[in-house]
Amino acid sequence: MGELTDKIKGNVNEAIGKAKQQSNDPETRAEGAEQEGKGKAQQFSGKVKGALGDDI
């Protein structure tokens, strides 16, 4: 995946995760927290790829 793709997917996962955390169901809230973390990791990956080039 390229830099831009990682950043976009990260933003989407983070937004969906935040929305799930608004649920009354504890399982869904936990799932949302995990998905938000995944999104942040994807965004970080995109930033690293941008700094080092998409070759990694």
mmCIF file of the N, C-alpha and C atoms, coordinates in Angstrom:
data_MODEL
# 
_entry.id   MODEL 
# 
loop_
_atom_site.group_PDB 
_atom_site.id 
_atom_site.type_symbol 
_atom_site.label_atom_id 
_atom_site.label_alt_id 
_atom_site.label_comp_id 
_atom_site.label_asym_id 
_atom_site.label_entity_id 
_atom_site.label_seq_id 
_atom_site.pdbx_PDB_ins_code 
_atom_site.Cartn_x 
_atom_site.Cartn_y 
_atom_site.Cartn_z 
_atom_site.occupancy 
_atom_site.B_iso_or_equiv 
_atom_site.pdbx_formal_charge 
_atom_site.auth_seq_id 
_atom_site.auth_comp_id 
_atom_site.auth_asym_id 
_atom_site.auth_atom_id 
_atom_site.pdbx_PDB_model_num 
ATOM 1   N N  . MET A 1 1  ? 0.835   -1.182 0.000  1.00 0.00 ? 1  MET A N  1 
ATOM 2   C CA . MET A 1 1  ? 0.000   0.000  0.000  1.00 0.00 ? 1  MET A CA 1 
ATOM 3   C C  . MET A 1 1  ? 0.874   1.238  0.000  1.00 0.00 ? 1  MET A C  1 
ATOM 4   N N  . GLY A 1 2  ? 0.392   2.237  -0.636 1.00 0.00 ? 2  GLY A N  1 
ATOM 5   C CA . GLY A 1 2  ? 1.127   3.477  -0.685 1.00 0.00 ? 2  GLY A CA 1 
ATOM 6   C C  . GLY A 1 2  ? 0.814   4.376  0.499  1.00 0.00 ? 2  GLY A C  1 
ATOM 7   N N  . GLU A 1 3  ? 1.552   5.446  0.530  1.00 0.00 ? 3  GLU A N  1 
ATOM 8   C CA . GLU A 1 3  ? 1.407   6.416  1.620  1.00 0.00 ? 3  GLU A CA 1 
ATOM 9   C C  . GLU A 1 3  ? -0.030  6.933  1.728  1.00 0.00 ? 3  GLU A C  1 
ATOM 10  N N  . LEU A 1 4  ? -0.574  7.395  0.628  1.00 0.00 ? 4  LEU A N  1 
ATOM 11  C CA . LEU A 1 4  ? -1.919  7.970  0.634  1.00 0.00 ? 4  LEU A CA 1 
ATOM 12  C C  . LEU A 1 4  ? -2.978  6.933  1.004  1.00 0.00 ? 4  LEU A C  1 
ATOM 13  N N  . THR A 1 5  ? -2.836  5.726  0.482  1.00 0.00 ? 5  THR A N  1 
ATOM 14  C CA . THR A 1 5  ? -3.784  4.651  0.778  1.00 0.00 ? 5  THR A CA 1 
ATOM 15  C C  . THR A 1 5  ? -3.807  4.349  2.270  1.00 0.00 ? 5  THR A C  1 
ATOM 16  N N  . ASP A 1 6  ? -2.631  4.262  2.885  1.00 0.00 ? 6  ASP A N  1 
ATOM 17  C CA . ASP A 1 6  ? -2.553  3.990  4.318  1.00 0.00 ? 6  ASP A CA 1 
ATOM 18  C C  . ASP A 1 6  ? -3.208  5.106  5.123  1.00 0.00 ? 6  ASP A C  1 
ATOM 19  N N  . LYS A 1 7  ? -2.963  6.333  4.736  1.00 0.00 ? 7  LYS A N  1 
ATOM 20  C CA . LYS A 1 7  ? -3.536  7.457  5.464  1.00 0.00 ? 7  LYS A CA 1 
ATOM 21  C C  . LYS A 1 7  ? -5.058  7.475  5.352  1.00 0.00 ? 7  LYS A C  1 
ATOM 22  N N  . ILE A 1 8  ? -5.576  7.209  4.166  1.00 0.00 ? 8  ILE A N  1 
ATOM 23  C CA . ILE A 1 8  ? -7.034  7.204  3.960  1.00 0.00 ? 8  ILE A CA 1 
ATOM 24  C C  . ILE A 1 8  ? -7.676  6.074  4.754  1.00 0.00 ? 8  ILE A C  1 
ATOM 25  N N  . LYS A 1 9  ? -7.128  4.868  4.638  1.00 0.00 ? 9  LYS A N  1 
ATOM 26  C CA . LYS A 1 9  ? -7.678  3.734  5.377  1.00 0.00 ? 9  LYS A CA 1 
ATOM 27  C C  . LYS A 1 9  ? -7.588  3.980  6.879  1.00 0.00 ? 9  LYS A C  1 
ATOM 28  N N  . GLY A 1 10 ? -6.509  4.606  7.307  1.00 0.00 ? 10 GLY A N  1 
ATOM 29  C CA . GLY A 1 10 ? -6.359  4.934  8.722  1.00 0.00 ? 10 GLY A CA 1 
ATOM 30  C C  . GLY A 1 10 ? -7.427  5.898  9.192  1.00 0.00 ? 10 GLY A C  1 
ATOM 31  N N  . ASN A 1 11 ? -7.693  6.922  8.404  1.00 0.00 ? 11 ASN A N  1 
ATOM 32  C CA . ASN A 1 11 ? -8.733  7.886  8.761  1.00 0.00 ? 11 ASN A CA 1 
ATOM 33  C C  . ASN A 1 11 ? -10.107 7.227  8.839  1.00 0.00 ? 11 ASN A C  1 
ATOM 34  N N  . VAL A 1 12 ? -10.398 6.349  7.893  1.00 0.00 ? 12 VAL A N  1 
ATOM 35  C CA . VAL A 1 12 ? -11.690 5.662  7.876  1.00 0.00 ? 12 VAL A CA 1 
ATOM 36  C C  . VAL A 1 12 ? -11.827 4.759  9.101  1.00 0.00 ? 12 VAL A C  1 
ATOM 37  N N  . ASN A 1 13 ? -10.805 3.960  9.386  1.00 0.00 ? 13 ASN A N  1 
ATOM 38  C CA . ASN A 1 13 ? -10.865 3.063  10.536 1.00 0.00 ? 13 ASN A CA 1 
ATOM 39  C C  . ASN A 1 13 ? -10.979 3.838  11.845 1.00 0.00 ? 13 ASN A C  1 
ATOM 40  N N  . GLU A 1 14 ? -10.277 4.938  11.938 1.00 0.00 ? 14 GLU A N  1 
ATOM 41  C CA . GLU A 1 14 ? -10.342 5.746  13.151 1.00 0.00 ? 14 GLU A CA 1 
ATOM 42  C C  . GLU A 1 14 ? -11.754 6.324  13.336 1.00 0.00 ? 14 GLU A C  1 
ATOM 43  N N  . ALA A 1 15 ? -12.346 6.825  12.275 1.00 0.00 ? 15 ALA A N  1 
ATOM 44  C CA . ALA A 1 15 ? -13.694 7.398  12.350 1.00 0.00 ? 15 ALA A CA 1 
ATOM 45  C C  . ALA A 1 15 ? -14.731 6.335  12.712 1.00 0.00 ? 15 ALA A C  1 
ATOM 46  N N  . ILE A 1 16 ? -14.646 5.177  12.094 1.00 0.00 ? 16 ILE A N  1 
ATOM 47  C CA . ILE A 1 16 ? -15.587 4.098  12.396 1.00 0.00 ? 16 ILE A CA 1 
ATOM 48  C C  . ILE A 1 16 ? -15.398 3.636  13.838 1.00 0.00 ? 16 ILE A C  1 
ATOM 49  N N  . GLY A 1 17 ? -14.155 3.531  14.270 1.00 0.00 ? 17 GLY A N  1 
ATOM 50  C CA . GLY A 1 17 ? -13.877 3.124  15.644 1.00 0.00 ? 17 GLY A CA 1 
ATOM 51  C C  . GLY A 1 17 ? -14.454 4.099  16.653 1.00 0.00 ? 17 GLY A C  1 
ATOM 52  N N  . LYS A 1 18 ? -14.317 5.385  16.378 1.00 0.00 ? 18 LYS A N  1 
ATOM 53  C CA . LYS A 1 18 ? -14.881 6.398  17.284 1.00 0.00 ? 18 LYS A CA 1 
ATOM 54  C C  . LYS A 1 18 ? -16.402 6.297  17.335 1.00 0.00 ? 18 LYS A C  1 
ATOM 55  N N  . ALA A 1 19 ? -17.016 6.030  16.191 1.00 0.00 ? 19 ALA A N  1 
ATOM 56  C CA . ALA A 1 19 ? -18.475 5.901  16.150 1.00 0.00 ? 19 ALA A CA 1 
ATOM 57  C C  . ALA A 1 19 ? -18.930 4.676  16.947 1.00 0.00 ? 19 ALA A C  1 
ATOM 58  N N  . LYS A 1 20 ? -18.217 3.565  16.819 1.00 0.00 ? 20 LYS A N  1 
ATOM 59  C CA . LYS A 1 20 ? -18.574 2.354  17.552 1.00 0.00 ? 20 LYS A CA 1 
ATOM 60  C C  . LYS A 1 20 ? -18.443 2.554  19.058 1.00 0.00 ? 20 LYS A C  1 
ATOM 61  N N  . GLN A 1 21 ? -17.545 3.415  19.475 1.00 0.00 ? 21 GLN A N  1 
ATOM 62  C CA . GLN A 1 21 ? -17.348 3.643  20.898 1.00 0.00 ? 21 GLN A CA 1 
ATOM 63  C C  . GLN A 1 21 ? -18.514 4.396  21.529 1.00 0.00 ? 21 GLN A C  1 
ATOM 64  N N  . GLN A 1 22 ? -19.399 4.934  20.727 1.00 0.00 ? 22 GLN A N  1 
ATOM 65  C CA . GLN A 1 22 ? -20.570 5.636  21.236 1.00 0.00 ? 22 GLN A CA 1 
ATOM 66  C C  . GLN A 1 22 ? -21.716 4.674  21.558 1.00 0.00 ? 22 GLN A C  1 
ATOM 67  N N  . SER A 1 23 ? -21.537 3.407  21.259 1.00 0.00 ? 23 SER A N  1 
ATOM 68  C CA . SER A 1 23 ? -22.564 2.392  21.474 1.00 0.00 ? 23 SER A CA 1 
ATOM 69  C C  . SER A 1 23 ? -22.769 2.125  22.969 1.00 0.00 ? 23 SER A C  1 
ATOM 70  N N  . ASN A 1 24 ? -23.928 1.601  23.298 1.00 0.00 ? 24 ASN A N  1 
ATOM 71  C CA . ASN A 1 24 ? -24.212 1.191  24.672 1.00 0.00 ? 24 ASN A CA 1 
ATOM 72  C C  . ASN A 1 24 ? -23.697 -0.214 24.972 1.00 0.00 ? 24 ASN A C  1 
ATOM 73  N N  . ASP A 1 25 ? -23.346 -0.949 23.921 1.00 0.00 ? 25 ASP A N  1 
ATOM 74  C CA . ASP A 1 25 ? -22.870 -2.319 24.071 1.00 0.00 ? 25 ASP A CA 1 
ATOM 75  C C  . ASP A 1 25 ? -21.368 -2.324 24.374 1.00 0.00 ? 25 ASP A C  1 
ATOM 76  N N  . PRO A 1 26 ? -20.958 -2.895 25.509 1.00 0.00 ? 26 PRO A N  1 
ATOM 77  C CA . PRO A 1 26 ? -19.534 -2.895 25.871 1.00 0.00 ? 26 PRO A CA 1 
ATOM 78  C C  . PRO A 1 26 ? -18.650 -3.596 24.841 1.00 0.00 ? 26 PRO A C  1 
ATOM 79  N N  . GLU A 1 27 ? -19.167 -4.658 24.224 1.00 0.00 ? 27 GLU A N  1 
ATOM 80  C CA . GLU A 1 27 ? -18.385 -5.386 23.223 1.00 0.00 ? 27 GLU A CA 1 
ATOM 81  C C  . GLU A 1 27 ? -18.131 -4.504 21.994 1.00 0.00 ? 27 GLU A C  1 
ATOM 82  N N  . THR A 1 28 ? -19.147 -3.771 21.574 1.00 0.00 ? 28 THR A N  1 
ATOM 83  C CA . THR A 1 28 ? -19.008 -2.877 20.429 1.00 0.00 ? 28 THR A CA 1 
ATOM 84  C C  . THR A 1 28 ? -18.064 -1.724 20.762 1.00 0.00 ? 28 THR A C  1 
ATOM 85  N N  . ARG A 1 29 ? -18.129 -1.220 21.981 1.00 0.00 ? 29 ARG A N  1 
ATOM 86  C CA . ARG A 1 29 ? -17.209 -0.140 22.395 1.00 0.00 ? 29 ARG A CA 1 
ATOM 87  C C  . ARG A 1 29 ? -15.765 -0.621 22.362 1.00 0.00 ? 29 ARG A C  1 
ATOM 88  N N  . ALA A 1 30 ? -15.538 -1.845 22.843 1.00 0.00 ? 30 ALA A N  1 
ATOM 89  C CA . ALA A 1 30 ? -14.182 -2.401 22.833 1.00 0.00 ? 30 ALA A CA 1 
ATOM 90  C C  . ALA A 1 30 ? -13.692 -2.599 21.397 1.00 0.00 ? 30 ALA A C  1 
ATOM 91  N N  . GLU A 1 31 ? -14.585 -3.081 20.548 1.00 0.00 ? 31 GLU A N  1 
ATOM 92  C CA . GLU A 1 31 ? -14.248 -3.262 19.133 1.00 0.00 ? 31 GLU A CA 1 
ATOM 93  C C  . GLU A 1 31 ? -13.897 -1.916 18.500 1.00 0.00 ? 31 GLU A C  1 
ATOM 94  N N  . GLY A 1 32 ? -14.640 -0.889 18.865 1.00 0.00 ? 32 GLY A N  1 
ATOM 95  C CA . GLY A 1 32 ? -14.379 0.447  18.340 1.00 0.00 ? 32 GLY A CA 1 
ATOM 96  C C  . GLY A 1 32 ? -13.027 0.983  18.779 1.00 0.00 ? 32 GLY A C  1 
ATOM 97  N N  . ALA A 1 33 ? -12.667 0.748  20.035 1.00 0.00 ? 33 ALA A N  1 
ATOM 98  C CA . ALA A 1 33 ? -11.363 1.201  20.523 1.00 0.00 ? 33 ALA A CA 1 
ATOM 99  C C  . ALA A 1 33 ? -10.234 0.505  19.769 1.00 0.00 ? 33 ALA A C  1 
ATOM 100 N N  . GLU A 1 34 ? -10.420 -0.785 19.513 1.00 0.00 ? 34 GLU A N  1 
ATOM 101 C CA . GLU A 1 34 ? -9.419  -1.542 18.764 1.00 0.00 ? 34 GLU A CA 1 
ATOM 102 C C  . GLU A 1 34 ? -9.305  -1.022 17.333 1.00 0.00 ? 34 GLU A C  1 
ATOM 103 N N  . GLN A 1 35 ? -10.439 -0.749 16.713 1.00 0.00 ? 35 GLN A N  1 
ATOM 104 C CA . GLN A 1 35 ? -10.439 -0.269 15.334 1.00 0.00 ? 35 GLN A CA 1 
ATOM 105 C C  . GLN A 1 35 ? -9.829  1.134  15.249 1.00 0.00 ? 35 GLN A C  1 
ATOM 106 N N  . GLU A 1 36 ? -10.089 1.966  16.244 1.00 0.00 ? 36 GLU A N  1 
ATOM 107 C CA . GLU A 1 36 ? -9.497  3.301  16.264 1.00 0.00 ? 36 GLU A CA 1 
ATOM 108 C C  . GLU A 1 36 ? -7.974  3.194  16.369 1.00 0.00 ? 36 GLU A C  1 
ATOM 109 N N  . GLY A 1 37 ? -7.501  2.282  17.200 1.00 0.00 ? 37 GLY A N  1 
ATOM 110 C CA . GLY A 1 37 ? -6.057  2.061  17.322 1.00 0.00 ? 37 GLY A CA 1 
ATOM 111 C C  . GLY A 1 37 ? -5.441  1.576  16.022 1.00 0.00 ? 37 GLY A C  1 
ATOM 112 N N  . LYS A 1 38 ? -6.157  0.691  15.333 1.00 0.00 ? 38 LYS A N  1 
ATOM 113 C CA . LYS A 1 38 ? -5.691  0.198  14.033 1.00 0.00 ? 38 LYS A CA 1 
ATOM 114 C C  . LYS A 1 38 ? -5.575  1.359  13.046 1.00 0.00 ? 38 LYS A C  1 
ATOM 115 N N  . GLY A 1 39 ? -6.559  2.251  13.082 1.00 0.00 ? 39 GLY A N  1 
ATOM 116 C CA . GLY A 1 39 ? -6.539  3.409  12.190 1.00 0.00 ? 39 GLY A CA 1 
ATOM 117 C C  . GLY A 1 39 ? -5.356  4.320  12.465 1.00 0.00 ? 39 GLY A C  1 
ATOM 118 N N  . LYS A 1 40 ? -5.072  4.534  13.730 1.00 0.00 ? 40 LYS A N  1 
ATOM 119 C CA . LYS A 1 40 ? -3.922  5.378  14.086 1.00 0.00 ? 40 LYS A CA 1 
ATOM 120 C C  . LYS A 1 40 ? -2.621  4.742  13.618 1.00 0.00 ? 40 LYS A C  1 
ATOM 121 N N  . ALA A 1 41 ? -2.527  3.421  13.734 1.00 0.00 ? 41 ALA A N  1 
ATOM 122 C CA . ALA A 1 41 ? -1.335  2.712  13.269 1.00 0.00 ? 41 ALA A CA 1 
ATOM 123 C C  . ALA A 1 41 ? -1.189  2.825  11.751 1.00 0.00 ? 41 ALA A C  1 
ATOM 124 N N  . GLN A 1 42 ? -2.305  2.730  11.030 1.00 0.00 ? 42 GLN A N  1 
ATOM 125 C CA . GLN A 1 42 ? -2.253  2.859  9.571  1.00 0.00 ? 42 GLN A CA 1 
ATOM 126 C C  . GLN A 1 42 ? -1.812  4.266  9.167  1.00 0.00 ? 42 GLN A C  1 
ATOM 127 N N  . GLN A 1 43 ? -2.306  5.262  9.869  1.00 0.00 ? 43 GLN A N  1 
ATOM 128 C CA . GLN A 1 43 ? -1.907  6.633  9.563  1.00 0.00 ? 43 GLN A CA 1 
ATOM 129 C C  . GLN A 1 43 ? -0.414  6.816  9.807  1.00 0.00 ? 43 GLN A C  1 
ATOM 130 N N  . PHE A 1 44 ? 0.074   6.253  10.898 1.00 0.00 ? 44 PHE A N  1 
ATOM 131 C CA . PHE A 1 44 ? 1.503   6.344  11.208 1.00 0.00 ? 44 PHE A CA 1 
ATOM 132 C C  . PHE A 1 44 ? 2.320   5.657  10.118 1.00 0.00 ? 44 PHE A C  1 
ATOM 133 N N  . SER A 1 45 ? 1.849   4.492  9.674  1.00 0.00 ? 45 SER A N  1 
ATOM 134 C CA . SER A 1 45 ? 2.530   3.772  8.603  1.00 0.00 ? 45 SER A CA 1 
ATOM 135 C C  . SER A 1 45 ? 2.602   4.628  7.339  1.00 0.00 ? 45 SER A C  1 
ATOM 136 N N  . GLY A 1 46 ? 1.516   5.303  7.035  1.00 0.00 ? 46 GLY A N  1 
ATOM 137 C CA . GLY A 1 46 ? 1.501   6.186  5.865  1.00 0.00 ? 46 GLY A CA 1 
ATOM 138 C C  . GLY A 1 46 ? 2.498   7.324  5.998  1.00 0.00 ? 46 GLY A C  1 
ATOM 139 N N  . LYS A 1 47 ? 2.620   7.877  7.203  1.00 0.00 ? 47 LYS A N  1 
ATOM 140 C CA . LYS A 1 47 ? 3.586   8.958  7.427  1.00 0.00 ? 47 LYS A CA 1 
ATOM 141 C C  . LYS A 1 47 ? 5.012   8.457  7.257  1.00 0.00 ? 47 LYS A C  1 
ATOM 142 N N  . VAL A 1 48 ? 5.280   7.252  7.760  1.00 0.00 ? 48 VAL A N  1 
ATOM 143 C CA . VAL A 1 48 ? 6.622   6.669  7.629  1.00 0.00 ? 48 VAL A CA 1 
ATOM 144 C C  . VAL A 1 48 ? 6.938   6.417  6.163  1.00 0.00 ? 48 VAL A C  1 
ATOM 145 N N  . LYS A 1 49 ? 5.981   5.857  5.446  1.00 0.00 ? 49 LYS A N  1 
ATOM 146 C CA . LYS A 1 49 ? 6.194   5.619  4.021  1.00 0.00 ? 49 LYS A CA 1 
ATOM 147 C C  . LYS A 1 49 ? 6.440   6.912  3.262  1.00 0.00 ? 49 LYS A C  1 
ATOM 148 N N  . GLY A 1 50 ? 5.736   7.966  3.673  1.00 0.00 ? 50 GLY A N  1 
ATOM 149 C CA . GLY A 1 50 ? 5.937   9.247  3.037  1.00 0.00 ? 50 GLY A CA 1 
ATOM 150 C C  . GLY A 1 50 ? 7.329   9.799  3.286  1.00 0.00 ? 50 GLY A C  1 
ATOM 151 N N  . ALA A 1 51 ? 7.828   9.575  4.486  1.00 0.00 ? 51 ALA A N  1 
ATOM 152 C CA . ALA A 1 51 ? 9.159   10.064 4.826  1.00 0.00 ? 51 ALA A CA 1 
ATOM 153 C C  . ALA A 1 51 ? 10.264  9.241  4.178  1.00 0.00 ? 51 ALA A C  1 
ATOM 154 N N  . LEU A 1 52 ? 10.040  7.927  4.079  1.00 0.00 ? 52 LEU A N  1 
ATOM 155 C CA . LEU A 1 52 ? 11.082  7.045  3.553  1.00 0.00 ? 52 LEU A CA 1 
ATOM 156 C C  . LEU A 1 52 ? 10.889  6.683  2.092  1.00 0.00 ? 52 LEU A C  1 
ATOM 157 N N  . GLY A 1 53 ? 9.737   6.962  1.555  1.00 0.00 ? 53 GLY A N  1 
ATOM 158 C CA . GLY A 1 53 ? 9.419   6.576  0.190  1.00 0.00 ? 53 GLY A CA 1 
ATOM 159 C C  . GLY A 1 53 ? 8.540   5.346  0.218  1.00 0.00 ? 53 GLY A C  1 
ATOM 160 N N  . ASP A 1 54 ? 7.772   5.136  -0.812 1.00 0.00 ? 54 ASP A N  1 
ATOM 161 C CA . ASP A 1 54 ? 6.822   4.020  -0.872 1.00 0.00 ? 54 ASP A CA 1 
ATOM 162 C C  . ASP A 1 54 ? 7.495   2.673  -1.113 1.00 0.00 ? 54 ASP A C  1 
ATOM 163 N N  . ASP A 1 55 ? 8.806   2.619  -1.173 1.00 0.00 ? 55 ASP A N  1 
ATOM 164 C CA . ASP A 1 55 ? 9.509   1.376  -1.468 1.00 0.00 ? 55 ASP A CA 1 
ATOM 165 C C  . ASP A 1 55 ? 9.523   0.391  -0.315 1.00 0.00 ? 55 ASP A C  1 
ATOM 166 N N  . ILE A 1 56 ? 9.150   0.833  0.881  1.00 0.00 ? 56 ILE A N  1 
ATOM 167 C CA . ILE A 1 56 ? 9.217   -0.078 2.024  1.00 0.00 ? 56 ILE A CA 1 
ATOM 168 C C  . ILE A 1 56 ? 7.950   -0.889 2.151  1.00 0.00 ? 56 ILE A C  1 
# 
